[in-house]
Amino acid sequence: METASKWHFCSGSGLKGKGAVSLLLALLVFAPTTHPHCPDCVLEKQVFVDGERFSHPRDPCQECQCQEGQAHCQPRVCPTASCAHPLPGPCCQHNCNGCAFGGKEYPNGADFPHPSDPCRLCRCLSGNVQCLARRCPPLLCPEPAMLPGKCCPQCPATPSSCPRPGSKVPAHHQEHFSPPDDPCRLCLCLDGSVSCQRLPCPPVPCTHPRQGPCCPSCDGCRYQGKEFTSGERFPSPTARCHVCLCWEGSVRCEPRACAPAQCPFPARGDCCPTCDGCEYLGESYLSSQEFPDPREPCSRCTCLGGFVTCGRRPCEPLGCSHPLTLPGHCCPTCQGCLYHGVTAAPGETLPDPLDPTCSLCTCQEGSMSCWKKPCPPALCPHPSPGPCFCPVCHSCLSHGREHQDGETFEGPPGSCERCRCQAGQVSCVRLPCPPLPCPLQVTEQGSCCPRCRGCLVRGEEHPEGSSWEPPDSPCSSCMCHEGVITCARIQCVTSCAQPRQGPSDCCPRCSDCEHKGRKYEPGESFQPGADPCEVCICELQPEGPPSVRCHRRQCPSLVGCPASQLLPPGPQHCCPTCAQALSHCTEGLLGSELALPDPCYTCQCQDLTWLCIQRACPELSCPLLERHTPSGSCCPVSRCGHEVAACLSDSDWGGGQDEAPALNPGSCCPHCLPRPASCMAFGDPHYRTFDGRLLHFQGSCSYVLAKDCRGGNFSVHVTNDDRGRSGVSWTQEVAVLLGDVTVQLLQGRVVTVDGRPVALPFLREPLLYAELRGRTVILHAQSGLQVLWDGQSQVEVRVPGSYRGQVCGLCGNFNGFAQDDLRGPEGLLLSTEAAFGNSWQVPEGPGPGRPCSKGREVDPCWAAGYRARREANARCGVLKSSTFSRCHAVVPPEPFFAACVYDLCACGLGSAADTCLCDVLEAYASHCRQAGVTPAWRGPTLCVVGCPLDRGFMFDECGPPCPRTCFNQHVPLGELAAHCVRPCVPGCQCPAGLVEHEAHCIPPEACPQVLLTGDQLPSTLPSPSREPQGPP
């Protein structure tokens, strides 16, 4: 069919002629040419071709012809009859099989009296009437007489007349008359007797004729006892909502047409559906009426303007913990218990469903109380726990620990005993105490053997040989040696030509754990030169690859050692020793000071311990390589001459709200740098820009999340997936472009580099470093970029303050002004969030074979309906509750509440809604933790995180981002936290007193040995992988 074809409407002309009815007709004609015409005609819903002659469908006496789309009708031309008195037909009077004479019709061959001459008798012969004089019967009287008005002579005897009903004048003999109350009967008086018969009526061509004076007539209708004129419309008296039409004696009824109702459950009106009430599941209800739900007896429904909303009937709160809902009831009752799927009657005792072997439970007034089954007594003094933790004598239980039969073990701490388990009996033998090499010994309460006494300072004891950093003197180190505490500032050395020092570093670092062609693993130590007092340690860094930190070993103060007894250090040793015992700090010497040969130290007797402190030296502004200490001097001086000036520390600093102080290595005073910024995408998805604006964009393509629009150092792309739902999407994967390297962060925390999967941690120097901390994949880039990915739908991008005003994408422009974040790639400010998001679409799309739909302005709550919106508001109300109240002052909950309602309307019901709710709550809790507030918001049924309890893990809402492991257990907590990205993270952590090793929580003493010196075997510390694994 050609696209240029059109449809045209034609109207029929008015029909004129006898019995014609004017009609307006419409004809839909397909015209194959560009000039429309109407060759056919429509009359009484029938189509006739052009030039066709036909009878009128409702008036056969009219003859019509179709001429150029209009029907012309006129009375049919009747042929001349072949007889003198033909019968009238439907249209023409030319039926000679009968006679029409004197206004009456007679069948062929019938005899009938002449209508005007009673003395003649006529006969119908094929449409012709032959009238002859009536034959008179023979009379028996000799002298018949011709009476006036009679055709035949009669005998002189006058017959009797007949009474005429309703008249005083009697009827004569042989007189015909009609009763006045029934003009449709004809009576004959014959010699005083009256005989009547009803006049015959011809058949009518209609179904509901109107009763005429004597016979039915089609000039009107009689229907259900009422008369109607032809063409009159009237409501059906037998069928509601039907309309009838009377047309020439026939009645036709049709249902009344109704407009569609504007509500889903309209009520039945008088004839048409109406929204003034509701018809729900076959029952009718008034508007605003409440009624039980026919399908759910425990729910109630409300009819409102043709709409029906149903909800569960509220139940009163009960005072029992395990109520039971009885059959046929809607609300639970305390007359029974439902406990973990098991029903119990009041007072019934049954096995605990959670521990059916060892526990019993009793139902009391709707609450279940459970207890352990009593154990039979054991016959041995040291039984071990058996089934249901009942004591049995297969092994020995001593001080809370189980020992097998024949096992030898140490006695209780401090008992100095060795015990043996034999047939359930424990026998112990006291062991001798080992000799101690130290002169100061102490036996603690509860211990049988003495130990070397450490050093006591400010009420805190430090063990012999230990080192620590004093809290009031950073970058200093104290050590305990034979009861003498020696504190000194850490002396830094370097093993490379260009060391770097961070703001929190005490000593400069070298960027790579490599020295003289040998690579060292994190935790290993080595001697960089010939000086045995210099030591370097390879340490992990929170950002970037491991680095080397070097310093001089600290030597203890030899208090009271005469010069003649002072022994110089031997080969490969750093510190001198004393050939005799050192002086002790006694009560008589408390508060006294002792001068040492070393002018940099002063010693004082405190708490029965010599405390020797190195004299503090002023900080210099010159690099470490330009400093030296003259012979006989305590403090280093600069080689820079007049260019060197002393730096002032702890000076007042005033920075702007968007700035933070920073100190570059080699400079004297800090200067202002912009604060770093964070952008997050979470939920359905919602984007919190660098400047704090919350956007909603649901496109399911690939988009630029953040990009260095000036230097081109990085570009972060996100690919969204609609997860089978129209109009919504979630973040599916993240791609980070660093030069010619592409890193993809996929579902399930899978990481690929240039299309190949890699194991974490992964290092590619000097471009990037990727690691897994808790449940978060963290990507560190050389440019200072950090990308955090939870492996499901939440991604966070962090950039240093130096990128202020240089980034673009869905995260905004990072200029401190949130109102202009909707700028597209061309720099124009766009009007809607959908237009802004679509402008940052990546041309290559999400990948081959995946559908891609642009984002649009949608409101899932409008499509989900009032009930879904109300439920979403109720579930998201936890954001505004007391659970998060401590965070409301630092992170306003309103934007996250709006995002939560949006997501729950889009996610629908069931587990999908729970996941969407937890996504928003975790995003808000993450912002709270960054602001310094850690809310305790998870509950037994709210976003529970399952941890492997069999491996010793437990969930912690604010756990350390760098967990304690066998490889960092000796690192001070302050130093360990300083190298981590966030103050705390939620996740599975080891309990206090245990460390993590190979995905298990174990005691520190069970850790494998970690070797720190370079002349020993390589350590067991894992190193990051450097190459992708396997083919792409």
LINCOR-V209160 format. One line per field, one symbol per residue. ss: DSSP state (@ for helix, = for strand, . for the rest). phi: phi as a letter, one per 20 degrees, with the letter a starting at -180 (. if undefined). A space follows every 50 residues. Layout:
ss: ???
phi: ???
This chain:
ss: .....======..............======.........===..===.. ..===......======..======...........=.......=..=== =..====...===......======..======...........=..... ...=.......=........=....====..=========..======.. ........===....========..====...===......======..= =====..........===....========..====...===......== ====..======...........=........=...===..===....== ==..==========..======...........==.@@@.==...===.. ===....===......======..======..........==........ ==..===..===....==.......======..======..==......= ........==...==..==.....==.......======.......==== ==..........@@@==.........==........@@@...===..... ======..======.....=...@@@==........==..@@@..=.... ........====........====..======...===.....===.... .=======......=======........=========..=====.@@@. ===..==....===...======..======....====.....=====. @@@...==.........@@@..=.....=...@@@@@@@.=......... .........@@@@@.@@@@@@@@@@@@@@@.@@@@@@@.....@@@@@@@ @@@@@@@...@@@@@@@@@@@@@@@@@@@@........=..=......@@ @.=======.....=.......@@@@@@......======...====..= ===@@@......=...........=.......
phi: .ffefcdcdddfffedpfmedfcddccecedfdedfbcfdccclmcdcff nfdbeffdcfedddbeclncedcbgffefffececfefefcddbeeeqcd bmncdcffnfdbfffdcfedcdceclnddddcfffeffdeefcfceefmd ecfcfffeffecfdfnbfefeffmeebdffebfedddceclnddccbfff dffdececfefegccfceeaccclncdcffnedbfffdcfmdddceblnd dcdcfffcfffebfcfefegcdfcefbcdclnddcffmeebfffecfecc dcebmndcdcbfffdffdececfceffndedfceeqccclndecegnfdb ffgebfedcccceclncedcbfffeffeedfcfdfdgllefcdfbddcln cecffnfdbfffgnelcddceblndddccfdfeffdedfecbdefndedf cffeddclmdedffnecbdffebfmdbdcdblmdeddbffeeccdcfcfc cefdeecfcefcecblndedegnfcbefbeffeebccecfdfcnffcddd befedfeefmefffeedffegmdddfcdfcfefdedffegnedcedfffe ccdceclmcfddcfffdffdeefffddbdffndedfceeemffecfeedl efccdffecbfbcegneecfcecfffccccdbmdeddefgeneddcbdfd ddceebbfedemfbbddcddcelndencacfebccddcmeddddddfmme ccclndfceefcccfeebbdbdcmdceddddffnfccdcencbdccdccf ffegmddbofendldncffdfedefeneeeecfffffffeffgfmfpfnd fccffbfccfffffoffffffffffffffeefgdffegfdcgegffffff fgffffendnffffffffgfffffffffffenddfedfcfcclfdedfff dnebecfceffdffcfecfefggfffffedfdfacerecefgndceblmc ecfgfefffdedefedfgfeffdffccfdmff
